[in-house]
Amino acid sequence: MAAKILTCIGCPLGCSLTVEMDGKHVRSVTGNTCPNGEAYARKELTNPTRIVTTTVRVCGGKLPAVSVKTASDVSKSKIFDCIRALEPVEIPAPVVMGQVILSNVADTGVDVLATKSVPQESGAEKTRF
């Protein structure tokens, strides 16, 4: 059996976890002070996922870009596919927080959402990029 050491991100305590592995199977998790630690360790070592955050260009907005994130976590192996899928995206203002920017990003079944609102520029403020 092999041991892996992780720092838990399940809660603010940041427990140091020791995970005993038998091949690709988790045999035990120790060091966690709450149930979140065990769940985090098992998921991190068998099917790691992440929320993807980036920005997308905005056309005609008071800001040139809007921050976005995936609505739920995606497999770590798909992170760069998600970023590549968002690279050519440019959305017209106004943008509303929570608006779906791209559905089913990189065939993950997960939508990408705006994390803030970007109002449209008034006529006098418009600039070209």
C-alpha positions as CSV (number, residue, x, y, z in Angstrom):
1,M,0.0,0.0,0.0
2,A,1.1,3.5,-0.8
3,A,0.5,6.6,1.3
4,K,-0.4,10.0,-0.2
5,I,-0.4,13.2,1.9
6,L,-2.9,15.9,1.0
7,T,-4.0,19.2,2.5
8,C,-7.8,19.2,2.7
9,I,-9.7,22.2,1.1
10,G,-13.1,21.0,2.3
11,C,-13.3,23.6,5.1
12,P,-11.1,26.4,6.5
13,L,-9.2,24.0,8.9
14,G,-6.9,22.7,6.1
15,C,-6.3,19.4,7.8
16,S,-3.3,17.3,6.7
17,L,-4.7,14.1,5.4
18,T,-2.9,10.7,5.0
19,V,-4.5,8.5,2.4
20,E,-3.6,4.8,2.1
21,M,-4.0,3.6,-1.4
22,D,-4.1,0.1,-2.8
23,G,-3.4,0.7,-6.5
24,K,-6.1,3.2,-7.5
25,H,-8.4,2.4,-4.6
26,V,-8.6,4.4,-1.4
27,R,-8.3,2.1,1.6
28,S,-8.3,4.7,4.4
29,V,-8.2,8.4,5.2
30,T,-6.8,9.7,8.4
31,G,-6.1,13.2,9.8
32,N,-9.4,14.7,8.9
33,T,-11.4,16.5,11.7
34,C,-14.7,16.5,9.8
35,P,-16.4,14.3,7.2
36,N,-15.5,16.7,4.4
37,G,-11.9,15.6,4.6
38,E,-12.5,12.0,3.9
39,A,-14.9,12.9,1.0
40,Y,-12.4,15.4,-0.4
41,A,-9.5,12.9,-0.3
42,R,-11.4,10.1,-1.9
43,K,-12.6,12.3,-4.7
44,E,-9.2,14.0,-5.2
45,L,-7.4,10.7,-5.7
46,T,-9.9,8.9,-7.7
47,N,-11.7,11.5,-9.8
48,P,-10.3,15.0,-9.3
49,T,-12.4,17.9,-10.4
50,R,-12.2,21.7,-10.4
51,I,-14.3,24.8,-11.0
52,V,-12.9,26.6,-14.1
53,T,-12.6,30.4,-13.9
54,T,-11.5,32.7,-16.6
55,T,-12.7,35.8,-18.6
56,V,-14.6,36.2,-21.8
57,R,-14.5,39.3,-24.1
58,V,-17.5,41.7,-24.1
59,C,-18.5,43.7,-27.1
60,G,-20.0,47.2,-26.4
61,G,-19.7,47.0,-22.7
62,K,-18.4,49.3,-20.0
63,L,-15.8,46.7,-19.4
64,P,-13.9,44.8,-22.1
65,A,-14.3,41.4,-20.4
66,V,-16.5,39.6,-17.9
67,S,-15.4,37.0,-15.4
68,V,-16.9,33.6,-15.8
69,K,-16.9,30.2,-14.1
70,T,-18.3,26.8,-14.7
71,A,-21.6,26.1,-13.0
72,S,-20.2,23.0,-11.3
73,D,-16.9,21.3,-11.2
74,V,-15.4,19.5,-14.3
75,S,-12.8,16.8,-14.6
76,K,-9.2,18.1,-14.3
77,S,-8.5,16.4,-17.6
78,K,-11.1,18.8,-19.3
79,I,-9.8,22.1,-17.8
80,F,-7.7,23.1,-20.8
81,D,-10.5,22.0,-23.2
82,C,-12.9,24.4,-21.4
83,I,-10.4,27.2,-21.7
84,R,-9.9,26.6,-25.4
85,A,-13.6,26.5,-26.0
86,L,-14.0,29.9,-24.3
87,E,-11.1,31.6,-26.0
88,P,-13.0,32.7,-29.2
89,V,-16.2,33.6,-27.3
90,E,-17.2,37.3,-27.4
91,I,-20.6,38.3,-26.0
92,P,-22.5,41.5,-26.5
93,A,-23.3,43.8,-23.6
94,P,-25.3,43.9,-21.4
95,V,-24.2,40.9,-19.5
96,V,-26.1,39.8,-16.4
97,M,-24.6,38.0,-13.5
98,G,-25.6,34.3,-13.7
99,Q,-26.2,34.5,-17.5
100,V,-25.2,31.4,-19.4
101,I,-22.3,32.3,-21.6
102,L,-21.6,28.9,-23.1
103,S,-23.7,25.8,-22.6
104,N,-22.1,22.3,-22.3
105,V,-18.6,23.6,-22.5
106,A,-16.2,21.1,-24.1
107,D,-18.9,18.4,-23.9
108,T,-18.7,18.3,-20.1
109,G,-22.5,18.8,-19.6
110,V,-21.6,21.9,-17.6
111,D,-22.6,25.5,-18.5
112,V,-20.3,28.5,-18.1
113,L,-21.9,31.5,-16.2
114,A,-21.0,35.2,-15.9
115,T,-19.9,36.0,-12.4
116,K,-20.7,39.7,-12.6
117,S,-22.8,42.1,-14.7
118,V,-21.4,44.3,-17.4
119,P,-23.7,47.2,-18.5
120,Q,-23.8,48.4,-22.1
121,E,-21.8,51.5,-22.9
122,S,-23.7,54.6,-23.6
123,G,-23.2,56.1,-27.1
124,A,-20.7,58.7,-26.0
125,E,-18.5,56.2,-24.2
126,K,-18.2,53.6,-26.9
127,T,-14.7,52.6,-27.9
128,R,-13.3,50.2,-30.4
129,F,-10.9,47.3,-29.5
